[in-house]
């Protein structure tokens, strides 16, 4: 009887977590930029702002460097300085286009066969600034080829983020004070 109560409690708790998660992680439907040239997107990007999540917790000086792999996928090399631990951290992954190679809709993986949405929803014509979102309103990045971003681009990207349902009050503005 005691085991049955424990199992039922665990099932109820799991159902509550799933239900709660469906209210907090609002899935979004986005139009990624088109046309998108993945070769122009390659290179080093500085993370200007993000919605924080576990893999980037306590990181500043975050960069993402994209390069073409032999298999046509994109190598993703993310680096950041963990200011609490006092050391650099790095994650190597891969990205692939979802279907249309001329659209900024990609998937990124850092863990074997598991991929997450990576949607470039705004991109400057010269591939200098990018607004990237995930599959829901928990994931958002503002990227730049330089350590700063002009105020008009920042305002434009924040306006777009709000229109997609993002809470921009929760953005982490990334410091870039180390090389």
Short mmCIF file of the C-alpha atoms (twelve columns), coordinates in Angstrom:
data_MODEL
# 
_entry.id   MODEL 
# 
loop_
_atom_site.group_PDB 
_atom_site.id 
_atom_site.type_symbol 
_atom_site.label_atom_id 
_atom_site.label_alt_id 
_atom_site.label_comp_id 
_atom_site.label_asym_id 
_atom_site.label_seq_id 
_atom_site.Cartn_x 
_atom_site.Cartn_y 
_atom_site.Cartn_z 
_atom_site.pdbx_PDB_model_num 
ATOM 1   C CA . UNK A 1   0.000  0.000  0.000   1 
ATOM 2   C CA . UNK A 2   2.805  2.403  0.900   1 
ATOM 3   C CA . UNK A 3   4.581  1.720  -2.435  1 
ATOM 4   C CA . UNK A 4   1.340  2.331  -4.322  1 
ATOM 5   C CA . UNK A 5   0.929  5.709  -2.602  1 
ATOM 6   C CA . UNK A 6   4.502  6.673  -3.450  1 
ATOM 7   C CA . UNK A 7   4.038  5.678  -7.113  1 
ATOM 8   C CA . UNK A 8   0.749  7.601  -7.358  1 
ATOM 9   C CA . UNK A 9   2.384  10.646 -5.747  1 
ATOM 10  C CA . UNK A 10  5.251  10.504 -8.244  1 
ATOM 11  C CA . UNK A 11  2.815  10.215 -11.150 1 
ATOM 12  C CA . UNK A 12  0.806  13.172 -9.851  1 
ATOM 13  C CA . UNK A 13  3.962  15.235 -9.343  1 
ATOM 14  C CA . UNK A 14  5.175  14.387 -12.863 1 
ATOM 15  C CA . UNK A 15  1.812  15.352 -14.346 1 
ATOM 16  C CA . UNK A 16  1.926  18.648 -12.456 1 
ATOM 17  C CA . UNK A 17  5.430  19.375 -13.741 1 
ATOM 18  C CA . UNK A 18  4.393  18.608 -17.313 1 
ATOM 19  C CA . UNK A 19  1.309  20.802 -16.990 1 
ATOM 20  C CA . UNK A 20  3.298  23.601 -15.364 1 
ATOM 21  C CA . UNK A 21  5.955  23.341 -18.067 1 
ATOM 22  C CA . UNK A 22  3.358  23.682 -20.814 1 
ATOM 23  C CA . UNK A 23  2.279  27.002 -19.307 1 
ATOM 24  C CA . UNK A 24  5.766  28.362 -18.758 1 
ATOM 25  C CA . UNK A 25  7.553  27.262 -21.950 1 
ATOM 26  C CA . UNK A 26  5.463  28.900 -24.618 1 
ATOM 27  C CA . UNK A 27  6.312  27.254 -27.917 1 
ATOM 28  C CA . UNK A 28  6.529  29.750 -30.733 1 
ATOM 29  C CA . UNK A 29  6.213  29.587 -34.471 1 
ATOM 30  C CA . UNK A 30  8.807  31.787 -36.119 1 
ATOM 31  C CA . UNK A 31  9.701  32.847 -39.598 1 
ATOM 32  C CA . UNK A 32  13.433 32.524 -39.945 1 
ATOM 33  C CA . UNK A 33  15.300 34.893 -42.242 1 
ATOM 34  C CA . UNK A 34  15.218 34.101 -45.902 1 
ATOM 35  C CA . UNK A 35  17.391 34.211 -47.893 1 
ATOM 36  C CA . UNK A 36  20.055 32.913 -45.518 1 
ATOM 37  C CA . UNK A 37  23.625 32.157 -46.601 1 
ATOM 38  C CA . UNK A 38  25.247 29.829 -44.082 1 
ATOM 39  C CA . UNK A 39  28.720 30.582 -45.483 1 
ATOM 40  C CA . UNK A 40  28.262 34.298 -44.681 1 
ATOM 41  C CA . UNK A 41  27.063 33.330 -41.181 1 
ATOM 42  C CA . UNK A 42  30.301 31.437 -40.448 1 
ATOM 43  C CA . UNK A 43  32.936 33.036 -38.265 1 
ATOM 44  C CA . UNK A 44  33.093 34.492 -34.781 1 
ATOM 45  C CA . UNK A 45  30.084 36.047 -33.043 1 
ATOM 46  C CA . UNK A 46  30.026 37.796 -29.665 1 
ATOM 47  C CA . UNK A 47  27.044 37.110 -27.461 1 
ATOM 48  C CA . UNK A 48  25.601 40.513 -26.545 1 
ATOM 49  C CA . UNK A 49  22.559 39.308 -24.606 1 
ATOM 50  C CA . UNK A 50  20.764 36.058 -23.789 1 
ATOM 51  C CA . UNK A 51  18.059 34.532 -21.744 1 
ATOM 52  C CA . UNK A 52  20.021 32.615 -19.148 1 
ATOM 53  C CA . UNK A 53  19.899 28.865 -18.977 1 
ATOM 54  C CA . UNK A 54  21.863 26.133 -17.244 1 
ATOM 55  C CA . UNK A 55  24.607 25.644 -19.873 1 
ATOM 56  C CA . UNK A 56  25.604 29.315 -19.850 1 
ATOM 57  C CA . UNK A 57  25.085 30.009 -16.156 1 
ATOM 58  C CA . UNK A 58  27.651 32.486 -14.780 1 
ATOM 59  C CA . UNK A 59  29.332 33.003 -18.172 1 
ATOM 60  C CA . UNK A 60  30.596 36.298 -19.544 1 
ATOM 61  C CA . UNK A 61  32.842 36.952 -22.557 1 
ATOM 62  C CA . UNK A 62  30.781 34.416 -24.515 1 
ATOM 63  C CA . UNK A 63  31.568 33.803 -28.164 1 
ATOM 64  C CA . UNK A 64  30.305 31.366 -30.754 1 
ATOM 65  C CA . UNK A 65  32.528 30.474 -33.684 1 
ATOM 66  C CA . UNK A 66  30.970 28.680 -36.627 1 
ATOM 67  C CA . UNK A 67  32.972 26.856 -39.299 1 
ATOM 68  C CA . UNK A 68  32.077 24.493 -42.106 1 
ATOM 69  C CA . UNK A 69  32.669 20.797 -41.523 1 
ATOM 70  C CA . UNK A 70  33.585 18.323 -44.248 1 
ATOM 71  C CA . UNK A 71  30.123 16.734 -44.058 1 
ATOM 72  C CA . UNK A 72  28.428 20.073 -44.840 1 
ATOM 73  C CA . UNK A 73  27.265 20.647 -41.274 1 
ATOM 74  C CA . UNK A 74  28.486 23.573 -39.217 1 
ATOM 75  C CA . UNK A 75  30.947 23.168 -36.349 1 
ATOM 76  C CA . UNK A 76  29.824 25.192 -33.325 1 
ATOM 77  C CA . UNK A 77  32.519 26.253 -30.856 1 
ATOM 78  C CA . UNK A 78  31.049 28.100 -27.860 1 
ATOM 79  C CA . UNK A 79  33.382 29.650 -25.284 1 
ATOM 80  C CA . UNK A 80  32.775 31.703 -22.180 1 
ATOM 81  C CA . UNK A 81  34.457 32.784 -18.987 1 
ATOM 82  C CA . UNK A 82  32.835 31.431 -15.821 1 
ATOM 83  C CA . UNK A 83  33.280 34.371 -13.462 1 
ATOM 84  C CA . UNK A 84  32.336 32.291 -10.390 1 
ATOM 85  C CA . UNK A 85  34.834 29.501 -11.101 1 
ATOM 86  C CA . UNK A 86  37.467 31.849 -12.553 1 
ATOM 87  C CA . UNK A 87  38.051 29.765 -15.675 1 
ATOM 88  C CA . UNK A 88  37.175 29.451 -19.353 1 
ATOM 89  C CA . UNK A 89  34.638 26.871 -20.501 1 
ATOM 90  C CA . UNK A 90  34.129 25.516 -24.006 1 
ATOM 91  C CA . UNK A 91  31.473 23.406 -25.721 1 
ATOM 92  C CA . UNK A 92  31.862 21.962 -29.206 1 
ATOM 93  C CA . UNK A 93  28.763 21.014 -31.163 1 
ATOM 94  C CA . UNK A 94  27.320 20.881 -34.637 1 
ATOM 95  C CA . UNK A 95  24.493 22.544 -36.513 1 
ATOM 96  C CA . UNK A 96  22.502 21.546 -39.565 1 
ATOM 97  C CA . UNK A 97  19.822 23.170 -41.674 1 
ATOM 98  C CA . UNK A 98  16.308 21.934 -40.989 1 
ATOM 99  C CA . UNK A 99  15.009 21.656 -44.543 1 
ATOM 100 C CA . UNK A 100 15.442 24.693 -46.775 1 
ATOM 101 C CA . UNK A 101 19.142 25.564 -46.941 1 
ATOM 102 C CA . UNK A 102 18.274 29.170 -47.869 1 
ATOM 103 C CA . UNK A 103 16.387 29.723 -44.601 1 
ATOM 104 C CA . UNK A 104 17.950 30.583 -41.219 1 
ATOM 105 C CA . UNK A 105 16.208 27.666 -39.523 1 
ATOM 106 C CA . UNK A 106 18.844 25.368 -38.037 1 
ATOM 107 C CA . UNK A 107 19.201 22.712 -35.387 1 
ATOM 108 C CA . UNK A 108 22.153 22.572 -32.997 1 
ATOM 109 C CA . UNK A 109 23.487 19.598 -31.066 1 
ATOM 110 C CA . UNK A 110 26.026 19.373 -28.287 1 
ATOM 111 C CA . UNK A 111 24.879 15.925 -27.141 1 
ATOM 112 C CA . UNK A 112 25.008 13.195 -29.768 1 
ATOM 113 C CA . UNK A 113 21.766 12.761 -31.678 1 
ATOM 114 C CA . UNK A 114 19.797 15.368 -29.685 1 
ATOM 115 C CA . UNK A 115 19.136 18.621 -31.551 1 
ATOM 116 C CA . UNK A 116 17.573 21.907 -30.450 1 
ATOM 117 C CA . UNK A 117 16.031 24.659 -32.558 1 
ATOM 118 C CA . UNK A 118 18.275 27.556 -33.600 1 
ATOM 119 C CA . UNK A 119 16.296 30.102 -35.606 1 
ATOM 120 C CA . UNK A 120 17.881 33.250 -37.004 1 
ATOM 121 C CA . UNK A 121 14.850 35.577 -37.028 1 
ATOM 122 C CA . UNK A 122 16.619 38.901 -37.706 1 
ATOM 123 C CA . UNK A 123 19.901 39.427 -39.479 1 
ATOM 124 C CA . UNK A 124 21.589 42.565 -40.723 1 
ATOM 125 C CA . UNK A 125 22.165 42.612 -44.483 1 
ATOM 126 C CA . UNK A 126 25.948 42.442 -43.967 1 
ATOM 127 C CA . UNK A 127 25.731 39.537 -41.453 1 
ATOM 128 C CA . UNK A 128 27.070 41.716 -38.624 1 
ATOM 129 C CA . UNK A 129 24.158 41.420 -36.145 1 
ATOM 130 C CA . UNK A 130 21.745 38.551 -35.506 1 
ATOM 131 C CA . UNK A 131 18.734 37.783 -33.344 1 
ATOM 132 C CA . UNK A 132 18.422 34.052 -32.670 1 
ATOM 133 C CA . UNK A 133 15.618 32.207 -30.865 1 
ATOM 134 C CA . UNK A 134 14.867 28.609 -29.914 1 
ATOM 135 C CA . UNK A 135 11.637 26.642 -30.097 1 
ATOM 136 C CA . UNK A 136 10.063 28.454 -27.157 1 
ATOM 137 C CA . UNK A 137 10.342 31.687 -25.223 1 
ATOM 138 C CA . UNK A 138 13.092 30.332 -22.958 1 
ATOM 139 C CA . UNK A 139 15.844 30.737 -25.568 1 
ATOM 140 C CA . UNK A 140 17.019 33.978 -27.147 1 
ATOM 141 C CA . UNK A 141 20.401 35.405 -28.139 1 
ATOM 142 C CA . UNK A 142 21.515 38.734 -29.561 1 
ATOM 143 C CA . UNK A 143 24.794 38.310 -31.453 1 
ATOM 144 C CA . UNK A 144 27.301 40.703 -32.996 1 
ATOM 145 C CA . UNK A 145 30.578 40.416 -34.885 1 
ATOM 146 C CA . UNK A 146 31.928 43.009 -32.432 1 
ATOM 147 C CA . UNK A 147 31.760 43.238 -28.630 1 
ATOM 148 C CA . UNK A 148 29.040 45.893 -28.819 1 
ATOM 149 C CA . UNK A 149 25.891 46.565 -30.795 1 
ATOM 150 C CA . UNK A 150 24.484 49.904 -31.995 1 
ATOM 151 C CA . UNK A 151 21.500 51.234 -30.046 1 
ATOM 152 C CA . UNK A 152 19.197 51.219 -33.109 1 
ATOM 153 C CA . UNK A 153 19.939 47.543 -33.824 1 
ATOM 154 C CA . UNK A 154 19.438 46.688 -30.146 1 
ATOM 155 C CA . UNK A 155 16.069 48.484 -30.110 1 
ATOM 156 C CA . UNK A 156 14.971 46.755 -33.320 1 
ATOM 157 C CA . UNK A 157 15.913 43.308 -31.992 1 
ATOM 158 C CA . UNK A 158 14.216 43.915 -28.631 1 
ATOM 159 C CA . UNK A 159 11.040 45.070 -30.404 1 
ATOM 160 C CA . UNK A 160 11.074 41.886 -32.504 1 
ATOM 161 C CA . UNK A 161 11.639 39.745 -29.404 1 
ATOM 162 C CA . UNK A 162 8.670  41.315 -27.611 1 
ATOM 163 C CA . UNK A 163 6.473  40.770 -30.695 1 
ATOM 164 C CA . UNK A 164 7.368  37.058 -30.524 1 
ATOM 165 C CA . UNK A 165 6.340  36.870 -26.851 1 
ATOM 166 C CA . UNK A 166 9.736  37.134 -25.132 1 
ATOM 167 C CA . UNK A 167 10.163 38.761 -21.723 1 
ATOM 168 C CA . UNK A 168 13.144 40.998 -22.420 1 
ATOM 169 C CA . UNK A 169 13.320 42.026 -18.743 1 
ATOM 170 C CA . UNK A 170 15.020 38.657 -18.131 1 
ATOM 171 C CA . UNK A 171 17.858 39.233 -20.593 1 
ATOM 172 C CA . UNK A 172 21.431 38.851 -19.363 1 
ATOM 173 C CA . UNK A 173 23.649 41.542 -20.941 1 
ATOM 174 C CA . UNK A 174 26.994 39.846 -21.436 1 
ATOM 175 C CA . UNK A 175 30.231 41.570 -20.425 1 
ATOM 176 C CA . UNK A 176 33.214 41.353 -22.756 1 
ATOM 177 C CA . UNK A 177 36.233 42.356 -20.696 1 
ATOM 178 C CA . UNK A 178 38.642 39.448 -21.330 1 
ATOM 179 C CA . UNK A 179 40.457 38.179 -24.412 1 
# 
